[in-house]
Every structure is written in structure tokens, then in C-alpha cells.
Amino acid sequence: MALSYLGVNHTDQWVSSFLINGEGGVINVSPQGGGGKTACCVVLPRRWRPNLKVTIKWQGGGKWLTDANGKEVLRDGQQVLVEDPWIERTETVPEYTEKDLAHFDVHFLPDDQVRVKVSFYYPEHADYRPAYPTQRSSQP
């Protein structure tokens, strides 16, 4: 079954793009954000089965190139972006029922961890279980 998917970022770093089983490419899941928009699609079986896994591959937002003194490098008057490396994790999909088959959620957690979930509810809903911790940025 094809489900829309969304990203929820529980870190202070941008997720500029992510793939599910090699497909996708959602752009810009903001730090401490996401969850409000969906993209299409990830394919899952209508009935959950034990040991069902997905591979999530994502890339951070990158950093501006700096010189040895910490000053941003300009080329042709433009800042130079150094892309972050891709990170890949294979995760087990938690058990779901047919009534849960509304969307597929990818939660980006600190320390390059990721969790996935099939859900009828969106992450901000009071009945969303398990309730994922909301981290607030330490930056102003």
C-alpha cells in the first residue's frame, strides 16, 4: 500500500533531504520542526509482519566553508556550502493495523538516530503514541 510520509526533526540541525528505501527526497525538515507536510509515497504491506524493516538515508543542511581563521570563504562573491555526509540507518517498523495506514512518519533524533512509525494521527495530536519527546533548541 502506498502511504504519504513526513519527517519530524527532534534535533537542532537541518535535515536537507531524506530517502526511504532509496526513494523520496523531502527537502528541508527544519530543526525542532516538521510533521506538517507530507510527500508521496512509501510502499508498505497492508498487514504488518514481524521483522519489517526500512532503510532511511538522510543528509544534514551542510556548513559554510571557512578558512583557517574561521572566516567564511567566498568564491565569485558567494559563500561556499560544504554538504554534510549522508547517514543511513535500517529500522524495524513497529507493529501497525490497517486503521493506522494513513501516513508514515520518520523521526530524526539526536546522535544520528532515527525512528519510524505508521500512524493515523499526526505527531502533534494528543493521541499520537508513542509520544515522542519534544526537544527545544538551546539556541535563541
N, CA and C of each residue as an Amber inpcrd file, in Angstrom:
protein
   420
   0.8470000  -1.1640000   0.0000000   0.0000000   0.0000000   0.0000000
   0.9020000   1.2400000   0.0000000   0.5650000   2.2250000  -0.8310000
   1.3400000   3.4680000  -0.8900000   0.8350000   4.4460000   0.1610000
   1.7530000   4.9560000   0.9850000   1.4060000   5.9230000   2.0200000
   2.2280000   7.1880000   1.8280000   1.6200000   8.3310000   2.1170000
   2.4100000   9.5520000   2.1650000   3.3240000   9.4740000   3.3860000
   4.3750000  10.2630000   3.3760000   5.3010000  10.2350000   4.5040000
   5.6780000  11.6530000   4.8880000   6.1830000  11.7840000   6.1140000
   6.6100000  13.0830000   6.6220000   7.8170000  12.9000000   7.5170000
   8.5540000  13.9900000   7.7120000   9.7120000  13.9940000   8.5880000
   9.4580000  14.8760000   9.7890000   9.9040000  14.4230000  10.9480000
   9.8230000  15.1950000  12.1830000  11.2370000  15.2630000  12.7490000
  11.7280000  16.4740000  12.9510000  13.1150000  16.6680000  13.3590000
  13.1770000  17.0580000  14.8310000  13.7870000  16.2130000  15.6440000
  13.9320000  16.4470000  17.0880000  15.3450000  16.9100000  17.4190000
  16.0390000  17.4870000  16.4440000  17.4160000  17.9420000  16.6560000
  17.5210000  19.4370000  16.3690000  18.6890000  19.9910000  16.6320000
  18.9590000  21.4080000  16.3610000  19.5920000  21.6180000  14.9820000
  19.6660000  20.5710000  14.1630000  20.2840000  20.6500000  12.8450000
  19.2490000  20.4140000  11.7510000  19.4130000  21.0800000  10.6210000
  18.5340000  20.8620000   9.4680000  18.7140000  19.4470000   8.9190000
  17.6410000  18.8700000   8.4110000  17.6950000  17.6800000   7.5690000
  17.3130000  18.1830000   6.1870000  18.2960000  18.2350000   5.2820000
  18.0210000  18.8450000   3.9790000  17.3340000  17.8830000   3.0170000
  17.5160000  16.5840000   3.2190000  16.9200000  15.6070000   2.3140000
  16.9220000  14.2470000   2.9890000  15.8970000  13.4270000   2.7000000
  15.9420000  12.0460000   3.1730000  15.2460000  11.1080000   2.2000000
  15.7060000   9.8630000   2.2470000  15.1910000   8.8120000   1.3770000
  14.6890000   7.6580000   2.2280000  13.6580000   6.9960000   1.7430000
  13.1340000   5.7940000   2.3830000  13.2890000   4.6710000   1.3630000
  14.0870000   3.6680000   1.7080000  14.3780000   2.5650000   0.7930000
  14.8390000   3.0810000  -0.5780000  15.6410000   4.1440000  -0.5560000
  16.2100000   4.6810000  -1.7820000  15.3080000   5.6100000  -2.5690000
  14.1030000   5.8620000  -2.0870000  13.1420000   6.7200000  -2.7870000
  12.8210000   7.9480000  -1.9580000  12.4550000   9.0120000  -2.5970000
  11.9980000  10.2040000  -1.8850000  12.8760000  11.3900000  -2.1460000
  13.0780000  12.1850000  -1.1280000  13.8900000  13.3730000  -1.2640000
  13.2540000  14.5990000  -0.6590000  12.5390000  14.4480000   0.4590000
  11.9500000  15.6040000   1.1210000  13.0530000  16.5900000   1.4340000
  12.8150000  17.8330000   1.1730000  13.8220000  18.8710000   1.3700000
  13.4650000  19.7040000   2.6040000  14.4800000  20.0310000   3.3980000
  14.3940000  20.9970000   4.4830000  13.3740000  20.6800000   5.5800000
  13.7140000  19.7040000   6.4110000  12.9590000  19.4680000   7.6370000
  13.6790000  20.2940000   8.6950000  13.0460000  21.3550000   9.1150000
  13.7080000  22.3410000   9.9670000  14.0690000  21.7830000  11.3380000
  15.0790000  22.3870000  11.9850000  15.4270000  21.9650000  13.3480000
  14.2070000  22.0970000  14.2620000  13.9970000  21.0950000  15.1000000
  12.8660000  21.0770000  16.0260000  11.5500000  21.2970000  15.2900000
  11.4520000  20.7580000  14.0850000  10.2510000  21.0200000  13.3000000
   9.8570000  19.8680000  12.4140000   8.9900000  20.2030000  11.4670000
   8.4690000  19.2210000  10.5240000   7.1680000  18.6460000  11.0180000
   6.7170000  17.6280000  10.3470000   5.4950000  16.9440000  10.7490000
   4.2370000  17.5040000  10.1290000   4.3060000  18.6730000   9.5090000
   3.0920000  19.2810000   8.9920000   2.8140000  19.0230000   7.5310000
   3.8200000  18.6310000   6.7740000   3.6450000  18.4100000   5.3400000
   4.0110000  16.9850000   4.9990000   3.3280000  16.4380000   4.0000000
   3.6270000  15.0750000   3.5880000   4.0600000  15.0540000   2.1270000
   4.7620000  13.9930000   1.7650000   5.1630000  13.7510000   0.3850000
   4.7210000  12.3380000   0.0330000   4.7650000  12.0100000  -1.2250000
   4.3150000  10.6950000  -1.6570000   5.4940000   9.9410000  -2.2490000
   5.6420000   8.7900000  -2.0270000   4.9790000   7.7810000  -1.2350000
   6.0080000   6.7470000  -0.7940000   5.6730000   6.0130000   0.2260000
   6.4140000   4.8420000   0.6530000   5.4480000   3.6590000   0.5380000
   5.9370000   2.5240000   0.1120000   5.0810000   1.3550000  -0.0670000
   5.3300000   0.3750000   1.0710000   4.2350000   0.0230000   1.7500000
   4.2840000  -0.9340000   2.8610000   3.1900000  -1.9760000   2.6690000
   3.3650000  -3.1450000   3.2550000   2.2850000  -4.1360000   3.1730000
   1.0710000  -3.6800000   3.9850000  -0.1220000  -4.0080000   3.4840000
  -1.3600000  -3.6390000   4.1910000  -1.3840000  -4.2430000   5.5970000
  -0.8260000  -5.4380000   5.7340000  -0.7590000  -6.0910000   7.0410000
   0.6900000  -6.1050000   7.5040000   0.8970000  -5.6340000   8.7310000
   2.2360000  -5.6420000   9.3230000   2.7190000  -7.0750000   9.4610000
   4.0110000  -7.2480000   9.3470000   4.6140000  -8.5620000   9.5710000
   5.8730000  -8.3690000  10.4160000   6.2070000  -9.3600000  11.2290000
   7.4060000  -9.2590000  12.0600000   8.6520000  -9.0290000  11.2070000
   9.5880000  -8.2950000  11.7750000  10.8740000  -8.0180000  11.1500000
  10.7600000  -7.1790000   9.8680000   9.6870000  -6.4050000   9.7430000
   9.5300000  -5.4850000   8.6140000  10.4870000  -4.3160000   8.8290000
  11.3390000  -4.0630000   7.8570000  12.3720000  -3.0310000   8.0080000
  12.3210000  -2.0380000   6.8520000  12.8020000  -0.8320000   7.1420000
  13.0050000   0.1970000   6.1160000  14.3900000   0.7820000   6.3270000
  14.9650000   1.2770000   5.2460000  16.2540000   1.9550000   5.3280000
  16.0290000   3.4370000   5.1000000  16.4560000   4.2320000   6.0630000
  16.3430000   5.6850000   5.9940000  17.7400000   6.2390000   5.7660000
  17.8560000   7.0850000   4.7740000  19.1300000   7.7300000   4.4690000
  18.8590000   9.2270000   4.4330000  19.6670000  10.0040000   5.1860000
  19.4220000  11.4390000   5.2350000  20.7180000  12.2340000   5.2400000
  20.5450000  13.5110000   4.9330000  21.6820000  14.4210000   4.8440000
  21.3220000  15.7050000   5.5890000  22.2770000  16.1800000   6.3830000
  22.0840000  17.4410000   7.0930000  22.1860000  18.6290000   6.1490000
  22.0290000  19.8040000   6.7060000  21.9830000  21.0280000   5.9170000
  23.3130000  21.5490000   5.4350000  24.4110000  21.0040000   5.9140000
  25.7220000  21.4600000   5.4840000  26.2240000  22.6480000   6.2880000
  27.4080000  23.0820000   5.9310000  28.0430000  24.2060000   6.6320000
  28.7650000  25.0630000   5.6080000  28.9210000  26.3390000   5.9410000
  29.6570000  27.2290000   5.0540000  31.1460000  26.9720000   5.1980000
  31.8470000  26.9270000   4.0950000  33.2810000  26.7150000   4.0770000
  33.9700000  27.9000000   4.7460000  34.9110000  27.5860000   5.6610000
  35.6780000  28.6390000   6.3370000  37.1630000  28.3810000   6.1460000
  37.9330000  29.4480000   6.2700000  39.3840000  29.3040000   6.1520000
  39.9750000  28.9700000   7.5260000  41.2970000  28.9130000   7.6170000
  41.9770000  28.5330000   8.8600000  41.6870000  29.4980000  10.0030000
  41.2770000  30.7290000   9.6850000  40.9550000  31.7300000  10.7120000
  39.4740000  31.7490000  11.0690000  38.6930000  30.8480000  10.4710000
  37.2720000  30.7900000  10.7650000  36.4310000  31.7630000   9.9440000
  37.0390000  32.4200000   8.9750000  36.3190000  33.3760000   8.1360000
  35.6940000  32.6290000   6.9530000  34.4470000  32.9760000   6.6210000
  33.7740000  32.3180000   5.5060000  34.4970000  32.5950000   4.1930000
  34.6480000  31.5380000   3.4060000  35.3030000  31.6230000   2.1060000
  34.2640000  32.0210000   1.0670000  34.6320000  32.9870000   0.2110000
  33.7580000  33.4020000  -0.8820000  34.3970000  33.0160000  -2.2060000
  33.5870000  32.5230000  -3.1200000  34.0210000  32.2410000  -4.4890000
  33.0600000  32.9500000  -5.4170000  33.5910000  33.7990000  -6.2610000
  32.7690000  34.6220000  -7.1530000  31.7270000  35.4050000  -6.3530000
  32.1350000  35.8590000  -5.1570000  31.2590000  36.6620000  -4.3120000
  30.1980000  35.8800000  -3.5600000  30.2350000  34.5530000  -3.6370000
  29.2130000  33.7180000  -2.9880000  29.8430000  32.8200000  -1.9220000
  29.1010000  32.5870000  -0.8430000  29.5410000  31.6270000   0.1600000
  29.5850000  30.2370000  -0.4660000  30.4410000  29.3730000   0.0720000
  30.6000000  28.0230000  -0.4520000  30.0320000  27.0420000   0.5720000
  29.0190000  26.2890000   0.1570000  28.3940000  25.3120000   1.0410000
  29.1160000  23.9740000   0.9380000  29.4900000  23.4190000   2.0920000
  30.0760000  22.0820000   2.1640000  28.9650000  21.1540000   2.6470000
  28.5400000  20.2480000   1.7810000  27.4310000  19.3580000   2.1270000
  27.8310000  18.3820000   3.2270000  26.8690000  18.0660000   4.0810000
  27.0750000  17.0460000   5.1000000  27.0870000  15.6680000   4.4400000
  27.7550000  14.6990000   5.0530000  27.7190000  13.3400000   4.5100000
  26.3330000  12.7200000   4.7160000  25.9990000  11.7550000   3.8980000
  24.7480000  11.0180000   4.0730000  24.8940000  10.0580000   5.2530000
  23.8220000   9.9120000   6.0130000  23.7610000   8.9800000   7.1450000
  22.6880000   7.9570000   6.7970000  22.9380000   6.7000000   7.1150000
  21.9810000   5.6500000   6.7810000  21.7410000   4.7480000   7.9730000
  20.4750000   4.4580000   8.2270000  20.0890000   3.5310000   9.2940000
  18.9700000   2.6360000   8.7780000  18.9870000   1.3790000   9.1780000
  17.8900000   0.4630000   8.8940000  17.1140000   0.2670000  10.1820000
  15.8130000   0.5020000  10.1000000  14.9600000   0.4600000  11.2810000
  13.8320000  -0.5510000  11.1020000  13.4580000  -1.1890000  12.1920000
  12.2970000  -2.0650000  12.2000000  11.0430000  -1.2020000  12.3080000
  10.0590000  -1.5060000  11.4850000   8.7900000  -0.7770000  11.5210000
   7.9520000  -1.3570000  12.6580000   7.5530000  -0.5200000  13.6420000
   6.7200000  -1.0280000  14.7350000   5.3770000  -1.5550000  14.2150000
   4.7980000  -2.4430000  14.9770000   3.5230000  -3.0520000  14.5830000
   2.4650000  -1.9850000  14.3240000   1.6670000  -2.2020000  13.2920000
   0.5530000  -1.3080000  12.9520000  -0.6280000  -2.1520000  12.5030000
  -1.8060000  -1.5210000  12.4830000  -3.0240000  -2.1710000  11.9950000
  -3.4850000  -1.4460000  10.7360000  -4.4610000  -2.0190000  10.0590000
  -4.9720000  -1.3910000   8.8420000  -5.5470000  -0.0050000   9.1230000
  -6.1220000   0.2120000  10.3110000  -6.6820000   1.5390000  10.6000000
  -5.5870000   2.5870000  10.8050000  -4.3470000   2.1660000  11.0500000
  -3.2270000   3.1040000  11.1960000  -2.6970000   3.6030000   9.8520000
  -3.0600000   2.9530000   8.7580000  -2.4430000   3.2050000   7.4570000
  -2.8520000   4.5400000   6.8380000  -2.4700000   5.6250000   7.4900000
  -2.7400000   6.9660000   6.9580000  -1.4590000   7.6040000   6.4200000
  -0.3710000   7.5210000   7.1870000   0.9200000   8.0830000   6.7450000
   2.0490000   7.4080000   7.4930000   3.2650000   7.6160000   6.9750000
   4.4790000   7.0220000   7.5200000   5.3430000   8.1570000   8.0450000
   5.7180000   8.0790000   9.3050000   6.4550000   9.1580000   9.9580000
   7.9040000   8.7430000  10.2100000   8.8260000   9.6620000   9.8900000
  10.2460000   9.4480000  10.1400000  10.6860000  10.4940000  11.1480000
  11.1310000  10.0370000  12.3130000  11.5770000  10.9220000  13.3900000
  13.1010000  10.9340000  13.4330000  13.6790000  12.1220000  13.2480000
  15.1280000  12.2980000  13.3310000  15.4670000  12.7210000  14.7540000
  16.2980000  11.9160000  15.4180000  16.6250000  12.0990000  16.8250000
  18.0960000  12.4760000  16.9840000  18.4680000  13.0060000  18.1610000
  19.8820000  13.3270000  18.4020000  20.7840000  12.1020000  18.2060000
  22.0660000  12.3690000  18.0180000  23.0950000  11.3390000  17.8680000
  22.8730000  10.4650000  16.6310000  22.3500000  11.0720000  15.5640000
  22.1540000  10.3800000  14.2840000  21.2820000   9.1390000  14.4060000
  20.2760000   9.2220000  15.2440000  19.3230000   8.1330000  15.3820000
  18.0350000   8.5070000  14.6470000  17.2660000   7.5000000  14.2730000
  16.0170000   7.7190000  13.5590000  15.0150000   6.6630000  14.0240000
  13.7440000   7.0370000  14.0740000  12.6610000   6.1060000  14.3980000
  11.5680000   6.2990000  13.3600000  10.8300000   5.2290000  13.0800000
   9.7600000   5.2900000  12.0970000   8.4590000   4.8140000  12.7250000
   7.3560000   5.1960000  12.0910000   6.0480000   4.8460000  12.6370000
   4.9890000   4.9950000  11.5520000   4.0390000   4.0720000  11.5150000
   2.8480000   4.1880000  10.6730000   1.7420000   4.6780000  11.5890000
   1.0200000   5.7270000  11.1770000   0.0430000   6.2920000  12.0910000
  -1.1410000   6.9310000  11.3810000  -2.2800000   6.8560000  12.0300000
  -3.4670000   7.5890000  11.6050000  -3.3740000   9.0320000  12.0860000
  -2.7680000   9.2280000  13.2690000  -2.6460000  10.5590000  13.8720000
  -1.3430000  11.2210000  13.4560000  -1.3720000  12.5400000  13.4130000
  -0.1430000  13.2970000  13.1780000   0.5920000  13.4840000  14.5080000
   1.9140000  13.6960000  14.4710000   2.7160000  13.7490000  15.7020000
   2.2440000  14.7630000  16.7360000   1.6410000  15.8590000  16.3220000
   1.2140000  16.8710000  17.3030000  -0.1190000  16.5230000  17.9790000
  -0.7880000  15.4540000  17.5440000  -2.0710000  15.0480000  18.1210000
  -1.8610000  14.4160000  19.4930000  -2.7620000  14.6920000  20.4190000
  -2.6380000  14.1720000  21.7960000  -2.6550000  12.6430000  21.8550000
  -3.3030000  11.9880000  20.8850000  -3.3880000  10.5300000  20.8920000
  -2.2520000   9.8390000  20.1340000  -1.2840000  10.5970000  19.6560000
  -0.1450000  10.0190000  18.9370000   0.6890000   9.2120000  19.9200000
   0.8610000   7.9170000  19.6450000   1.6170000   7.0310000  20.5210000
   2.6150000   6.2190000  19.7210000   3.8070000   5.9580000  20.2450000
   4.2580000   6.5500000  21.4990000   4.5150000   8.0370000  21.2990000
   4.3030000   8.7800000  22.3590000   4.5460000  10.2210000  22.3030000
   6.0550000  10.4380000  22.2460000   6.5160000  11.0720000  21.1920000
   7.9440000  11.3210000  21.0520000   8.3170000  12.5680000  21.8220000
   9.4780000  12.5570000  22.4520000   9.8730000  13.7350000  23.2450000
  10.0540000  14.9570000  22.3480000   9.6050000  16.0820000  22.8240000
   9.8250000  17.3310000  22.1130000  11.0080000  18.0070000  22.7630000
  12.0400000  18.1970000  21.9880000  13.2320000  18.8750000  22.4540000
  13.1680000  20.3100000  22.0140000  13.5420000  21.2170000  22.8160000
  13.5990000  22.6230000  22.4230000  15.0400000  22.9950000  22.1910000
  15.2460000  23.7690000  21.1670000  16.5910000  24.1990000  20.8110000
  17.2210000  24.9830000  21.9330000  18.5080000  24.7640000  22.1350000
  19.2480000  25.5250000  23.1460000  19.6910000  26.8540000  22.5750000
  19.5000000  27.0380000  21.2710000  19.8920000  28.2820000  20.6370000
  18.7320000  29.2640000  20.6920000  19.0230000  30.5810000  20.8480000
  17.9270000  31.5650000  20.9070000  17.1930000  31.6650000  19.5960000
